Amino acid sequence: MFSSKLTRALGLIPALLAAALLSQFLPGCSVIEDRDDCPSVLILDLDQVRRDSVAAGGLLLLVHGESLEFADTLASDEIPQVYRLALPRLERLVLDLYPLQLSENIDLSGIAIDQGAQCPEVWSYDETFSSMGESVKLKACLHKNFCDLTIALVSADGKTRWPFSMAIGGSVSGYEFGGASRRGDFRVRMRPDSSNHCFVRVPRQLDNSLVLEVRGEEGALRTFALGEYLGESGYDWTAPDLEDAFIEVNYSATSITFKIDAWSRTISYETVI
């Protein structure tokens, strides 16, 4: 599978050169020949992506499966309305499309989140398809695969500074090629800003295991089942484009209030932080 160096190297190969390389080992075809051994043509509609602001820095395109690994980079001013690529006829191929700035997060199997770092802004288009026919048509659209969490810490008097640090922990550490969330440790430490707000970007979750820790100088003081509360709020981790979430923590009243758009719910606790 692709490594970062391999991705950058393959990214220098334009689609037309890839088609020429394929033509060296695929037989030529005419209308009177059996076309089963002829290359299939991927016709990828990039019109919507081309007009998307997240593609302003360019695109990284990967096609892989069985014995094929191909990568191409498209500068922002070179993104075509329709991208064509000659492919061998295979039952299953996967196409991944990312903003070019995610290249540094690519490892052997997908998008990796650095240890201790928040999730990068993962916009992607992932499609599994067959190239067994003479051509296959796909229409690309980049989807938002991260949630920006804002945690507002509220005191009874509205002035007291939050005296603790916080941490978000979870079980998703990135994305596999093809778009699936990758299981692994995710942990980010945070300190409130001057307005008693914390901000963290988290990846698409597979379950409700996300936790919020309140930490003192000697370690964790309290752990909240953040994923469970988000689930109760109706937050949908399977949505094509993840919504951002606003969480309010009222520590003087020993309660935590979750707000997502117009929805809110308050959960009370017996133990004071």
Protein Blocks (a to p, Z undefined) as FASTA:
>chain_A
ZZfklmmmmmmpcfklmmmmmmmmgccddfkbcfklpccdddddfklmmmpmklmnopcd
ddeehjbccdddddfklccfbdcddddddfbdcdddddfklmmmpcfklccddehiacdd
dddddddddfkbmbdcdddddddfbdcdddddddfkomaccfbdcddddfbfbdcehiia
ceddddddddddfkopacddddddfblkbccddddfkbcfbdcdfklmmmmnopafkbfb
acdddddddfklopacddehjbccddddfbdZZ
